[in-house]
Amino acid sequence: MSQIAINTSQNVNINFNVASVGERMLAFIIDLLIKIAYVIVIFYLFFNVLDLGYLLDGLDQWSQMAIYIAITFPVYIYPLVLESLMEGQTPGKRALKIRVVKIDGYQASFGDYMIRWVFRIVDTLFVGVIGIISMVISKNNQRLGDIASGTAVISLKNSINISHTILENIQEDYIPSFPQVIALSDNDMRIIKDNYQKALRIDDRHIINKLSEKIKTILKLETDPKMTERQFIGIIIKDYNYYTGKDN
């Protein structure tokens, strides 16, 4: 299955699976049902509750069509408006946990959603056959609108473990101990965390000791003698996340 790398606020690349054709079709059906429900309700209100059917009397075919288009207009702009407001999702996409993103991993813009919306006219020709064929043969399951706008639809169902990144769970009231950690880079922290976790798995005290000494040397730190090396490295990882992620 094709994947797209999404860059997080802390410059960590996380690979997301591209949404399958089946997921996209099911999301489309959910959105279609919502639009059908809207049309049924608005027509009921127009003709039965408000009894405005008389407005169509005596009008030519084009004028009647204009009124129908006006009262059903939200249906036509449904994907454009909701994807823009819901950051790449519609109710159908949210239900299936999928989202529109730029192929380079960045958040799509209104212009991107507009291009996708315009090309929807072509993608839905012949009951959507053109769009389906495009998704089947393209690398990232892209319909023509996706290809034109440089977007793809990803699945948010990935089970990403936080231990696979430099991220660390910290409590809101967490108080950091070593502000010097800001001198480290994301790559430094990724190496520290990877090696620390490997050492923990096999209980390699030698590696933990060398890693602790290396950090202290680079950051010129002196620690409380009562603090163990494991506690020290754990605090370093959390402090780094505190300082680099506090504004995100």
N, C-alpha and C positions, 0 to 999 in steps of 0.2 A: 504494500500500500504506500502511495506517495506521501511524503511528509514535507512540511514547511517549517523552517526555524523562525520562531518568534523571539525577538530581543526584549527582555524585560527591562524594567527601570534601573536595574543594577547590572546591566550589560551581560545578563546570563541568557544564553540561547537555549530555548526549550523547543523540542520538536513536537509538532502537532500533526496528527493524521489528517489528511484531506477528507472532507465529508464524502461519503459514498453516494452513488447515484440514487440508491434506494432512500437514503436519509433525506436527500434534497427533494425527491419526488413526494415523500410523505409530508415534509414541511410545506411543500407547495399545495398539497391537498388540504391540509389544515387551514392554510391561509385562504384557499379557495372557498372552503365551507364558511369561513368567517365573512367573506365578501358576499356570498350568496345569502347568508342570514341577514346581512345589512340591507341588501336589495329587497328582500321579502318584507322586512320591517318598514323600510322607507316607502315602499309602494303601498303597504297597508295603511300607513299614516296619511299618505297623500290622497289616496282614493276613498278610504273608509272613514278614518277618524276626522281628517280635516275637510274631506269631501271637496277636493279641488279638481276633480276630474273635468268639471265644466270648463276649465281653462283651456282644455285641448279642443273643445268644440269649435268647429269652423276654421281651425288652423290647418295649413297645408302640411304635407308630410315632413318637410324639412324643419318647420317650426316645431312640430311635435317631437321630432328627433332631438332638437336642441334642448327642449325641456327635459326629456328623458336623460340626456347626457348631463345636464346641470344637476339633477337630483341624484344621479348615480356617480357623480364626479369623484367622490372619495375612493371609490373602487379602483379607478384608473391610477390614482397617485398613491394608493395604499403601500406598495413596496418601497417607493422612493422616500415617502415621508417617514415611514416607520423605521426603515434601515438607517436613515439619517438621525432620527431621535433615539433609537435604541442601539446605536453603535454597531451597525452591521447585522442586526437581527430584526425579525418580524415575530409575531406571536408563534407562528409555525416553526421558525428556526429556533426560537428560544425553547419551545417544547421538545425539540429534537436535540438541543444543546449543540447547535452549529452556528457559525458566524462568518460574515464576509470580512476578509482582511486583504491588504495589499500582498502581492506575491512576494515582496521583499520583507514581509512581516510587520510593516507599520499599519496603523489604523487608516482605513479607507476614508477619503474625503467626500464631501457632498458631490463634487464633480465626478468622482468615481461611481457613486451610486446613481447619478444622473445618466452616465453612459450605459450602465447596466440596465437601467430602466428603459432607455431608448431602444436598446438592442433586444429587449424582451419581445418587441413586436415581431422580430425575425425568429427568435428562439421558440416562440409559441406557435409558429406556423405549422399547419398540418397536425393539430392537436399536440404540439410540443415535440414532434418527431425530430425536428432540426436541432433543438436544444439537447435532447437526449443523445442523439448521435454525436454531437460535439463533445458532450461530457464523457461518453464511452471511449472515444478515440484520442482525447487530449490527455496529456501527462498528469495534470492535476484535477481531473474531472471538471474542466471548465466549459461552460457554455460560451457561445459567441460573445455575450455581454461581458463575461469574466475576462476573456482573452483581450477584448478591446480596451477594457479599463485596467488591465493588469492586476486583477483580483482573483481570489479563489475563496472557496468556502471550506473552513476547517471544522473539525470536530473538537468540542471542548470536553469530551468524555475521557481524555487521556488520564491515566492514573500516574501523575507525575509525583514522585517522592521528593520531598524537600531536601533529602540527604543527597540527591543527585546534583544539587546546585550549591552555590556559596550561601544560599539563604539559610536562616536559622530562626526558629520560632522564639520570639522574645515577648515578655509581658509588657503591657503598657506602662507600668510603673518601674520598669527595669532601670537600674542606675549603673552606668558604665564605670569601669575601673581604670582603663588605659586609653586615654584620648590619643596616644601616640600611634594607634593602629591606623589612623587616617593616612599614614605614610605608606601603607601597603596598597597594592593594586588589586583589582579583582582577580587577576591571574595568580598573584601571590596567595591570596586567600583560598582560591580554588585548590592550589597545590597543598596548602597547609591542611585544609579540611579533608582532602582525598587521602593524604598520607596518614593523617590522624585516625581516620575511620578504619583504614586498612590495618593499622597497628593495633587498634582496639579489638578488631575481630580475631586476631591471632595472639593477643596479649603480648605484643612485642614491646617490652619496656625500654629496650635499647633505642628503638626508633623514636618512641615518645620522648625520651630524654634528649636525644639529639635535636629533635624538632623544637622542643621547649627552649633549649640553649640557643639554637639558631635564631628564634624569634626574639629572645631577650637581647642577643648581640646586635641584631639589626635595628631594633627599636630602642636600644640602650635602656633597658628596663631593669629595675630591682624589685623583687617581689617579697612578700611576707614568707619567711621560712616555713610557716605552718601550711602554706598553700601547696598542694600537690601539683605535679606537672600536668596531670590530667585536668585538674580544676583550672589551672592557668590557661591551657590551650582552649578549653571550653569557653572561658571568659573572653579570650582574644577573639574567637569566632563571633560570639554574641556582640561584643563591643563594636566590631567592624560593621556588622549588620545594623546596629543601632545608629552609628554615625553616618553610614552611607544611605540608610533607608528612612531616616527620620522625617525627611521632607517629601516622601513619596506617598 
